[in-house]
Amino acid sequence: MFKKYDKSFAILFALASVGFLIAFGVNRNFLEWAFARHHNQLSWFIRPIFIIPFCFFAFKRSLAGISCTLFCIFTSMFWFPEPSSVNADVQEFLQYEVGYLTSDWGMVKILVTLIIPLSLTLLALAFWQRNIWFGFSVMTFIAFGKIGWSLIFAGNSGKSIILPATIGLAGSMLFVYLGILRIKNRNNSDNRLSR
């Protein structure tokens, strides 16, 4: 049943994601509301975890699953309540991110930002093609790219992203690997039973 409607659900979640991004770009109140909740570092730790279902759905070749996971990544920044107190580095880093998003968009900034959808596309393609080690290489590039961008552009406050990014990378790689092993073992068992 889900395979029958896979493309329809993929389009639905893609449109929802585009709507979210447009609202984020044109409504400053919405952006500030979302970033106030993004100060809660639970949202920092949960975002890398979405790499696990993203890779799983790519491995299972489900466009709807990939699209739904991306929607969750985008919206998870405001799933948690605004914290009562905020670390100074977190505050400074998020102020920089808001400034980055709301300042003028030149060609260099557009090209740097396009690395995000390009790397996610490569990650999906790697697992879609069942190339696990290439997928892990892309995952590592994404995590260290985020850390590098944060340190280069946000300075000392960028260090606040190191722990969530590295824990997220290690956890994602472990669970993706274990999940793929389980899928392969189940497929091998099914093949033996069908003989």
C-alpha positions in Angstrom: 0.0 0.0 0.0 2.8 2.4 0.9 4.7 1.7 -2.2 1.6 2.6 -4.3 1.4 6.1 -2.7 5.2 6.6 -2.2 5.5 9.3 -4.8 2.3 11.1 -3.7 3.5 11.2 -0.1 7.0 12.3 -1.2 5.5 15.2 -3.1 3.2 16.1 -0.2 6.2 16.3 2.3 8.3 18.1 -0.3 5.7 20.8 -0.7 5.3 21.1 3.1 9.1 21.5 3.4 9.1 24.2 0.7 6.2 25.9 2.4 8.1 25.9 5.7 11.3 27.3 4.1 9.3 30.0 2.4 7.6 31.0 5.6 11.0 30.9 7.3 12.4 33.3 4.7 9.6 35.8 4.5 8.2 35.9 8.0 10.7 37.4 10.5 8.4 36.7 13.4 8.2 33.0 12.5 12.0 32.9 12.2 12.6 34.5 15.6 9.9 32.2 17.2 11.6 29.1 15.7 15.1 30.2 16.7 14.0 31.0 20.2 13.1 27.3 20.6 16.2 26.3 18.7 18.2 27.6 21.7 17.0 24.4 23.4 20.0 22.2 22.7 17.8 19.1 22.5 16.9 20.3 19.0 20.7 20.3 18.3 21.1 16.7 19.4 17.9 15.3 17.7 18.7 16.7 14.2 21.7 14.4 13.5 19.6 11.4 14.6 17.3 12.0 11.6 20.2 10.8 9.4 19.4 7.3 10.6 15.8 7.1 9.0 17.1 9.2 6.1 19.6 6.5 5.2 17.2 3.7 6.0 14.6 5.1 3.7 17.2 5.7 1.0 18.4 2.1 1.4 14.7 0.9 1.1 14.3 3.3 -1.9 11.3 5.1 -0.4 11.0 8.7 -1.7 8.2 9.4 0.8 10.4 8.3 3.7 13.3 10.5 2.6 10.9 13.5 2.0 9.2 13.0 5.4 12.6 12.8 7.2 13.8 16.0 5.6 10.6 17.7 6.7 11.3 16.5 10.3 14.8 17.8 10.1 13.6 21.2 9.0 10.9 21.5 11.7 12.7 19.8 14.6 14.4 23.1 15.5 11.2 24.2 17.2 9.8 21.0 18.6 11.2 21.8 22.1 10.2 24.6 24.4 12.2 27.8 24.7 14.8 27.2 27.4 14.8 29.3 30.6 18.6 29.8 30.4 21.0 29.7 27.4 24.7 29.1 27.3 26.5 32.3 26.0 28.2 30.4 23.1 24.9 28.9 22.0 23.3 32.4 22.1 26.1 33.9 20.1 26.2 31.1 17.6 22.4 31.3 16.9 22.6 35.0 16.6 25.2 34.5 13.9 23.0 32.0 12.1 20.0 34.3 12.1 22.2 37.1 10.8 23.6 34.8 8.1 20.1 33.8 7.0 18.7 37.3 7.0 21.6 39.2 5.4 22.0 39.7 1.7 22.5 36.6 -0.4 25.3 37.0 -2.9 26.6 34.3 -5.3 29.3 33.0 -2.9 26.7 32.6 -0.1 24.3 30.8 -2.4 27.0 28.4 -3.7 28.1 27.6 -0.1 24.5 27.0 1.0 23.9 24.7 -2.0 26.4 22.3 -0.5 23.7 21.3 2.0 21.2 19.9 -0.6 24.0 18.5 -2.7 25.5 16.6 0.2 22.1 15.2 1.2 21.4 14.2 -2.4 24.8 12.3 -2.4 23.9 10.7 0.9 20.6 9.5 -0.4 22.2 8.2 -3.7 24.9 6.4 -1.8 22.4 4.4 0.3 19.9 4.1 -2.6 22.8 2.3 -4.6 23.6 0.3 -1.4 27.1 1.8 -1.3 27.4 1.9 2.5 31.0 3.1 2.7 30.5 6.0 0.3 27.4 6.8 2.4 29.5 6.9 5.6 32.0 9.1 3.8 29.3 11.6 2.9 27.9 11.5 6.5 31.4 12.3 7.8 31.7 15.2 5.3 28.3 16.6 6.4 29.3 16.5 10.1 32.7 17.9 9.7 31.5 20.4 7.1 29.0 21.8 9.6 31.7 22.0 12.3 34.1 23.7 9.9 31.5 26.2 8.7 30.6 26.9 12.3 34.2 27.5 13.4 35.2 29.5 10.3 32.1 31.8 10.1 30.9 31.9 13.7 34.3 32.0 15.4 34.7 30.7 19.0 30.9 30.2 19.4 31.0 27.6 16.6 32.6 25.2 19.1 29.1 24.7 20.6 28.2 22.6 17.6 31.2 20.1 17.9 29.6 17.8 20.6 26.1 17.4 19.0 27.7 16.9 15.5 30.3 14.3 16.6 27.9 12.4 18.9 25.3 12.5 16.1 27.8 11.3 13.5 29.0 8.4 15.7 25.5 7.3 16.7 24.1 7.6 13.2 26.9 5.5 11.7 26.5 2.8 14.3 22.8 2.5 14.0 22.7 2.8 10.2 25.4 0.0 10.0 23.5 -2.2 12.5 20.2 -1.6 10.7 21.6 -2.5 7.3 23.2 -5.7 8.7 19.7 -6.6 10.1 18.0 -5.9 6.8 20.7 -8.1 5.0 20.4 -10.9 7.5 16.6 -10.9 7.2 16.8 -10.9 3.4 19.2 -13.8 3.5 16.9 -15.7 5.9 13.9 -15.1 3.6 15.9 -16.3 0.6 16.9 -19.5 2.3 13.2 -20.1 3.4 11.9 -19.5 -0.1 14.2 -22.2 -1.6 
